Amino acid sequence: MRTGRARHAWVVAVMITAAACSPVPDVSRHAPHPTAAAPLAASATHAVEPAITAPAAPPTGGYEDATVVLPREASTPGRGTMRVVEGRAVVGDGSADSCTAAALGRAVARGGTVTFDCGGPARIVLTAPLKLCAAGGCAPGERAVDRVRIDGGGTVTLVGTGSARLIEARGCTASAGDCAEGPVPHLVLSRLVLADGAAPRAGEDDDGLAGGGAVAMEGGRLTLDAVTFTGNTCIDTEVSAGGAVLARDMVEPVQVRGATFLGNSCGLGGALAVVDAPMRMRATTVVDNAATVAGGGLLVRSPDAEVELSMAMVVGNTAPRGAAIEHETAQGELVVRDSRVEAGPEEAEAIAVRSLTD
């Protein structure tokens, strides 16, 4: 409860430098770039480093491309084709009609690496989420997998219908302490676009995940590598978290590299919510996401987990509190290096820091 005595002293060290971002992506419509002469406003808890002298490496996968990679042709319903080539699952046989949600579902259930052969750019419509589980996260009858890597090769879009999330995963959790053999499953998403997913209402969510419009994962380990999330949302905007991604109760850090979050929305964490888990984010763009409660770009909530952002751009996001980042912690640190983090046009604070209390 907020009115109780603080259980632990919390320490938040935020080191923000005004990275000289490349012209891609174009964010001239947002607030002016911070400069060494006019740095981001800092409270007593925000230490601001001097400006870096060399330009930061630009985030990969400019966000403006997210709106043009979606082919207009939807995937063909049906069984499709899934074959095994040199130990990996391949969805498709070289034709667009062979790349279906059913074939992808069979590939994911098998585990291991999943690639695609769709004869060109493919748009696979998911009317129900892909599910994977391991080590205590599986329901009776579900097949456990230790690792799944879905590699879209830069040509595949997984798109929802606006009524269900795209991927759900469960595994060993930090709170249960059942990750002695390693955090499984390890879900790796690479070179994909995930669009138009929707987390169900909290009371209608059979898995009780309460968020994650595109990806919702409890336990295990999550890596996002050059993935674009656009147009994902939460139907329940009051208590749900993570318009695009909800990751919670994890031992290993959530790894986000070269990703783009554009135009996602939720109650808490318009783009990404990390709860009771550490995170490492690098070379990632978080633009034009919105939260109705807090954390327009990111929500980070954990008593002691550490979070680090580097070479990131978090601009143009909106929320009543923490337009860019909402950080709620007792002891964990939030470290931001060589990044551009700004409040939205109507918000005074880019980063809101709150103490978790008894």
C-alpha positions in Angstrom: 0.0 0.0 0.0 1.2 3.5 -0.8 0.5 4.7 2.8 2.6 2.1 4.5 6.2 2.5 5.7 8.8 1.9 3.0 10.2 -1.6 3.4 13.5 -0.8 1.6 15.2 2.4 0.7 15.1 2.8 -3.0 17.9 4.1 -5.2 17.4 5.2 -8.7 20.3 6.4 -10.7 19.3 7.7 -14.1 22.1 8.8 -16.4 20.8 10.4 -19.5 22.9 11.8 -22.2 21.7 13.7 -25.2 22.7 11.3 -28.0 23.1 12.8 -31.4 20.6 10.6 -33.1 20.7 10.0 -36.9 18.1 11.5 -39.1 16.3 8.1 -39.1 13.8 8.0 -37.6 12.5 11.5 -38.2 11.1 12.8 -34.9 11.1 16.5 -35.8 7.5 16.7 -35.0 8.2 15.9 -31.3 9.8 18.1 -28.7 13.2 19.7 -29.6 16.3 17.6 -29.1 17.9 18.1 -25.7 21.4 19.6 -25.8 24.3 19.9 -23.5 23.3 23.5 -22.8 19.7 22.6 -22.1 19.6 19.0 -20.7 16.5 17.2 -19.7 15.1 18.4 -16.4 16.4 16.4 -13.5 15.1 16.0 -10.0 17.2 15.3 -6.9 17.1 11.6 -7.8 18.1 12.0 -11.4 21.8 12.3 -12.1 22.5 13.7 -15.6 25.8 13.0 -17.3 27.5 15.5 -19.7 26.6 15.1 -23.4 28.6 12.5 -25.2 31.1 13.7 -27.8 30.5 11.1 -30.5 27.1 10.3 -32.1 25.4 7.2 -30.8 24.8 4.3 -33.2 21.3 4.8 -34.5 18.6 2.3 -33.6 18.2 -0.4 -36.3 14.9 -0.7 -38.1 13.6 2.8 -38.4 10.1 3.1 -37.1 8.7 4.7 -40.2 9.2 1.4 -42.0 6.7 -0.3 -39.7 3.8 1.1 -41.6 4.9 -0.1 -45.0 6.0 -3.7 -44.3 2.5 -5.1 -44.0 1.4 -6.7 -47.3 -2.2 -6.2 -48.1 -2.8 -9.9 -48.8 -3.8 -11.9 -45.7 -2.5 -15.4 -45.2 -4.7 -18.2 -46.6 -6.6 -20.2 -44.0 -5.9 -24.0 -43.9 -3.4 -26.5 -42.8 -0.5 -25.0 -44.7 3.0 -26.6 -44.8 5.5 -27.3 -42.1 8.6 -29.3 -42.8 11.8 -30.0 -41.0 15.1 -29.0 -42.7 18.4 -29.7 -41.0 16.8 -29.8 -37.6 14.8 -26.6 -37.9 11.1 -26.2 -38.6 10.3 -24.4 -41.9 6.9 -22.9 -42.4 5.8 -22.9 -46.1 7.0 -24.5 -49.3 7.8 -21.4 -51.3 4.3 -20.2 -51.9 2.2 -17.7 -50.0 -0.7 -20.1 -49.6 1.5 -22.5 -47.7 2.3 -20.1 -44.8 -0.7 -20.3 -42.5 -1.3 -19.9 -38.8 -1.9 -23.6 -38.5 1.5 -24.5 -39.9 3.2 -21.9 -37.7 1.4 -23.4 -34.7 2.7 -26.8 -35.4 6.2 -25.4 -35.8 6.1 -23.6 -32.5 4.8 -26.6 -30.7 7.7 -28.6 -31.9 10.2 -26.2 -30.4 13.7 -25.2 -31.6 14.2 -22.7 -34.5 11.3 -21.7 -36.8 12.0 -20.1 -40.2 9.8 -19.3 -43.2 9.7 -20.1 -46.9 6.7 -18.1 -48.2 8.0 -17.0 -51.6 8.3 -13.4 -50.5 6.8 -11.0 -47.9 4.0 -12.8 -45.9 1.3 -11.7 -43.6 0.0 -14.5 -41.3 -3.2 -13.7 -39.5 -3.5 -15.2 -36.0 -7.1 -15.6 -34.7 -5.8 -17.2 -31.5 -2.5 -16.9 -29.7 0.5 -19.2 -30.3 1.2 -20.9 -27.0 4.3 -22.4 -25.5 5.2 -23.6 -22.1 7.9 -25.4 -20.1 9.0 -26.4 -16.5 5.8 -26.0 -14.5 4.1 -23.6 -16.8 2.3 -26.3 -18.9 -1.3 -27.3 -18.5 -2.2 -31.0 -18.6 -1.8 -32.3 -22.2 0.5 -29.4 -23.3 3.9 -30.3 -24.7 6.8 -28.6 -22.9 9.6 -26.9 -24.9 12.9 -25.5 -23.7 13.5 -23.0 -26.5 11.7 -21.5 -29.4 13.2 -19.1 -31.9 10.9 -17.6 -34.5 13.0 -15.9 -37.2 10.9 -14.0 -39.7 13.9 -13.1 -41.9 12.7 -9.5 -42.2 9.7 -10.6 -44.5 7.1 -12.0 -42.1 4.3 -10.1 -40.3 2.2 -11.8 -37.6 -1.0 -9.9 -37.4 -4.0 -10.2 -35.0 -7.6 -9.5 -35.5 -7.8 -6.9 -32.7 -9.5 -9.4 -30.3 -6.7 -11.7 -29.1 -3.0 -11.5 -28.3 -0.5 -13.1 -30.6 1.9 -15.1 -28.4 1.5 -16.5 -24.9 4.3 -18.3 -23.0 4.7 -19.7 -19.5 7.7 -21.3 -17.7 9.7 -21.5 -14.5 9.3 -18.3 -12.5 11.5 -16.3 -10.1 8.8 -16.3 -7.4 8.5 -20.1 -7.4 12.2 -20.6 -7.5 11.9 -23.5 -10.0 14.6 -22.3 -12.5 17.5 -24.2 -11.0 18.1 -25.9 -14.4 17.9 -22.6 -16.2 15.0 -20.3 -17.2 12.9 -22.1 -19.7 11.3 -21.7 -22.1 13.6 -19.3 -23.8 11.5 -17.4 -26.4 13.4 -15.6 -29.1 11.6 -13.4 -31.6 13.8 -12.1 -34.4 13.3 -10.0 -37.6 9.5 -10.0 -37.3 6.6 -7.5 -37.3 3.9 -8.1 -34.7 0.8 -6.0 -35.3 -2.8 -5.5 -34.2 -2.8 -7.9 -31.2 -5.1 -7.3 -28.3 -4.8 -8.5 -24.7 -8.3 -9.6 -23.5 -10.1 -8.1 -20.5 -8.7 -9.2 -17.2 -11.8 -11.1 -16.3 -11.9 -12.9 -19.6 -8.2 -13.8 -19.7 -8.1 -17.6 -19.1 -4.4 -17.5 -18.4 -4.6 -14.5 -16.0 -1.8 -12.6 -17.7 -3.6 -9.2 -17.7 -1.8 -7.6 -20.5 0.6 -8.0 -23.4 -1.3 -7.2 -26.6 1.3 -9.0 -28.9 3.4 -11.0 -26.4 2.5 -12.0 -22.8 5.1 -14.1 -21.0 5.3 -15.3 -17.4 8.6 -16.9 -16.3 11.1 -18.3 -18.6 13.3 -16.0 -20.6 12.5 -13.5 -23.4 14.7 -12.0 -26.2 13.4 -9.5 -28.8 15.9 -9.0 -31.6 15.1 -6.5 -34.4 11.3 -6.9 -33.9 8.7 -4.2 -34.7 5.6 -3.9 -32.6 2.8 -1.7 -34.0 -0.9 -1.2 -33.3 -1.1 -3.6 -30.4 -3.3 -2.8 -27.4 -5.1 -3.9 -24.3 -8.9 -4.1 -24.3 -9.0 -3.5 -20.6 -7.2 -0.1 -20.2 -7.6 0.2 -16.5 -5.6 -2.8 -15.0 -3.8 -4.3 -18.0 -0.1 -3.7 -18.6 2.0 -3.8 -21.8 0.3 -2.7 -25.0 2.8 -4.7 -27.0 4.7 -6.8 -24.5 4.2 -8.0 -20.9 7.1 -9.8 -19.3 6.9 -10.8 -15.7 8.4 -12.9 -12.9 11.7 -13.7 -14.6 15.2 -14.5 -13.3 17.2 -13.5 -16.4 16.9 -10.0 -17.9 14.5 -9.4 -20.7 16.7 -8.6 -23.7 15.5 -6.0 -26.2 17.9 -5.2 -29.1 17.2 -3.2 -32.2 13.5 -3.2 -31.7 10.8 -0.7 -32.6 7.6 0.0 -30.6 5.3 2.3 -32.6 1.7 3.2 -31.8 0.9 0.7 -29.1 -1.4 1.4 -26.1 -2.5 0.0 -22.8 -3.5 1.2 -19.3 0.1 0.7 -17.9 3.1 0.6 -20.1 1.8 1.7 -23.5 4.6 -0.2 -25.3 6.3 -2.5 -22.8 5.7 -3.6 -19.2 8.4 -5.5 -17.3 7.1 -6.6 -13.8 9.3 -8.4 -11.3 12.1 -8.9 -13.9 15.3 -7.2 -14.9 15.7 -5.8 -18.4 18.4 -4.7 -20.9 17.3 -2.5 -23.8 19.7 -1.4 -26.5 19.4 0.5 -29.8 15.6 0.5 -29.6 13.0 3.1 -30.6 9.9 3.7 -28.5 7.7 6.3 -30.3 4.0 7.4 -30.2 2.8 4.9 -27.6 0.2 5.7 -25.0 -0.9 4.7 -21.6 -4.1 5.8 -19.9 -2.7 5.4 -16.4 1.1 5.5 -16.3 4.2 4.7 -18.4 3.4 5.9 -21.9 6.5 4.1 -23.3 7.6 1.7 -20.6 6.4 0.5 -17.2 9.1 -1.0 -14.9 7.8 -2.4 -11.7 9.9 -4.5 -9.3 11.2 -4.3 -5.8 14.8 -4.9 -6.7 15.4 -5.7 -10.4 17.8 -3.6 -12.4 16.9 -2.0 -15.7 19.3 -0.6 -18.3 18.6 1.4 -21.5 21.4 2.3 -23.9 21.4 3.9 -27.4 17.6 4.1 -27.0 15.1 6.7 -28.2 11.9 7.1 -26.1 10.0 10.1 -27.4 6.5 11.3 -28.2 4.8 8.9 -25.8 1.9 10.0 -23.6 0.5 9.1 -20.2 -0.9 11.0 -17.2 2.2 10.0 -15.2 5.6 9.1 -16.6 5.1 10.0 -20.2 8.2 8.0 -21.3 8.9 5.7 -18.4 7.2 4.8 -15.1 9.7 3.3 -12.7 8.3 1.7 -9.6 10.9 0.1 -7.3 12.2 -0.3 -3.8 15.9 -0.9 -4.4 16.4 -1.5 -8.1 18.3 0.9 -10.4 17.2 2.4 -13.7 20.2 3.3 -15.8 19.8 5.2 -19.0 22.9 5.8 -21.2 23.5 7.5 -24.5 19.8 7.8 -25.0 17.1 10.4 -25.8 14.2 10.2 -23.3 11.6 13.0 -23.5 8.2 13.8 -22.1 5.2 14.1 -24.4 3.8 17.5 -25.5 1.5 17.8 -22.5 3.5 16.0 -19.8 6.1 17.6 -17.5 7.9 14.4 -16.5 9.6 12.0 -18.9 10.5 9.6 -16.1 8.3 9.2 -13.0 9.9 7.4 -10.1 7.8 5.9 -7.4 8.7 3.8 -4.3 7.0 0.5 -3.7 5.9 0.5 -0.1 4.2 -1.8 2.3 
